[in-house]
Amino acid sequence: MHKNYLSDEEFFQIYTRVPRLNVDLVIKSDDGILFALRNEEPCLNEWNLIGGTVYKEELISDAVVRVAKAEAGLDVKFEKCLGYMEFPHEARNAKKDPSIRGEVHTISIVLETSILGGELRKDENARDLRFFKEIPENTVKEHRIFLEKIL
């Protein structure tokens, strides 16, 4: 299994040619659903679900556990699949050189989880992490539309 992030060059070489598989997590607690305030493009300064790319040879259930731990510091349990979201024209910038741009087609499987443990903490992708009982203002459009359909 791929243990490291792709370089900007690898990311754009691959994902400007083929769809990218992603998991987005509906992490539920008594306080609501966990959202992250994006700290980088795409969707800078918008609230979104915790999510990330599925690596080669990684099971979806393993990606769920890895992404929740890496991006929120939480240990989670997969509960159920809620559906999928598509981002067929997602504009992306390279992290190291924002002048490098490309259009990516991301397909994201949305999975409901419950919290088993861990300590809530954000990574470099987020300015803030917060639980909301209502979908927050300034939520990524596709996430808002999806969540309004299932809630």
N, C-alpha and C positions, 0 to 999 in steps of 0.2 A: 504494500500500500504506500502511496505517495505521502511522505511525512511533512514535506515542506510546501509552502506556497509556490505557485508558479512565478517565474520572473515576469515582468511586464511584457517582454518580448514573446515568451512562451504563451502567455495568456492571449495576447492579440493574434498570434499566429494560429492558435487553435480555435478560439471562440469567435473570431470574425468569420470563420468558415463552417462551423458546426454548432448546433445548440449546446448550451451549457445546462447541466442538470444541477438543481439547487434544492435544498430543503429550507422551508420557512416554518418556524415553530410558534404555535399558539401555546405559550407557557402559562398555565392557569394556576391561580392561587385564590384564597378568599378575598384578596385585595383586587382581583380582576385579572387582566391579561397583560403580560409584560411587553412593553414597547421600548425601542431604542431610538434616541435622537441622533440621526446620522451626523458624523463628524467629517465625512468626505463624500465626494461624488461617487456614484450618482445619488441624487436625492439629498444633497447637503441640507442640513437643518430641517429635515422632515422626519416624522415619527414612522417607524417601520417595525415589522416583526423581526426577531432574531433569526438570522439565516446564513447559509453558506453553501459553497460548492460541494458536491459529492465527489470524492476522489475515486480514481480507478481502483477497482477491486474492493471498495468499501461498501458494506451493506448499508442500506438506508437507515436501519435501526442504529448502526454504529455512528453514522454521520449525525444523527439526532443527538446522541450522547456527546460526541466531540464538539459540535457547534454550540450546544448549550453551555458546556463547561468553558470553552475557549472565549465565547463572547459575553457570557453572563455570570460565570463562576458557579453555575448551578448543576447539580446532578438531577437528571430527569428520568422519567419513565414514559415511554411511548404509550399513548392511550388508543388513538385511532387516526386514520387518514381522513382529512376533511375535504380533499379535492386537490386542485392544482390551479396555479396562476401562470399566465404567459406574459412575457415582456419581449415581443418580437423585434422591437427597435430600441433597445436600451443603449443609450449613449454612454460610453465609458472613456475615462481618461487614464493614462498610465500614472501609477502612484509616484514614480520618481521623476517623470517628465510629463507634466500635464498637457504639453503641446502635442503629445502622441494621443490620438483619439481613434476610436473605432465603434462600430455598432455591433452589439451582441444580442443574440436571441436566447434569452434565459427561460427555462421551463422550471417552475418551482412546485414541488410537492408540498402541500401544507399539512402539517401533522400536529395533532393536539397532544400535549404532554402534561404531566403533573410533576411537581417538585418533590424529590426524595431527600435532598439536602444540599449542602454547599453554602457558599456565602456570596450574595449578590455583589458583583463587581463588573465594571465595564472594561472593555478593551479599547484599542486605538480607533476602532470603527465608530464608537459612540461618544457623544458628549454627555449623555445622561441615559439612565435606565430607570423606568418607572412603570408601576402597575396602574392600569386604568380600568374602571368599571364601564366606561363609555369610550368609544373610539375617539382619540384626541383630535383636536383641530390640527391642521397641517400634517395629516397622515399621507403617506405615499398613496396616490390615487388608486392604483391597482389593489393595494392592501385594503383600503377603505371599501371599495366595491365588493371585494371578496368577503370581507368580514360582515358587511351589512347583509349579505345574502344568507350567511350561515348563523348569525346571532339572532 
